[in-house]
Amino acid sequence: MKQKNVIQLEAALGIKLFQNKNDENTNTLERQFDKNIETKRKNCGIRILEIKNKNNLSDIQMAGILNVSVNDLMKIITGEIQPNIEMLDNIKQNFKVSIDWLIYGD
């Protein structure tokens, strides 16, 4: 009975609430089997640099917006360190970009 209700709800909402283990079209499995995931994550810094340049911000201004030092901003841009979730959310809110795009380029 429970499974029937889930199927009806999925049909009504037009979404899939639970993913079938064999369904390779899901985002989770797509990323799980994506061998380029590390490369995509390393490119996060490049996307942050792109945002900085697009908005004509200096290193000091961008670091201030992100609440990090200029040194840490440079490490993020070069991929030496990864931004934390608070920084990603800050970028999302300030520059109206998706976190998926920031991390994966999607």
Buried (B, 14 or more C-beta within 10 A) or exposed (E): EEEEEEEEEEEEEEEEEEEEEEEEEEEEBEBEEEEEBEEBBEBBBEBBBEBBEEEEBEBEEBBBBBEBEBEBBBBBBEBEBBBEEEBBEBBBEEBEBEBEEBBBBE
